[in-house]
Amino acid sequence: MKKYEIMFIVRPTLDEASIKKAFEDMKKVLTDNKAKILEEQEMGQKDLAYEMKKHKTGYYFLLVVEAESEAISEFNRIANINEDVIRSLVTKLES
């Protein structure tokens, strides 16, 4: 298994409960695919560098996981489908 750092941004127009649910849903995608979450961090609402999907701010989340490539592929697929996630980035960490 390889280590990955995943950052994703959730729409700022959601209420607090929906933001938490979006975060939990994205974590569940990983854990359902046998990924192990090593670290999780809710970074809060921040300004975006540029407007994305008509939003100027977003709620940032950071996960460090140990996973196989299938789990990461599924995460990317779901993040692209999920309307609440406006951007995601997966980076492979060096061993």
Secondary structure, 3 states (H helix, E strand, C coil): CEEEEEEEEECCCCCHHHHHHHHHHHHHHHHHCCCEEEEEEEEEEEEEEEEECCEEEEEEEEEEEEECHHHHHHHHHHHHHCCCEEEEEEEECCC
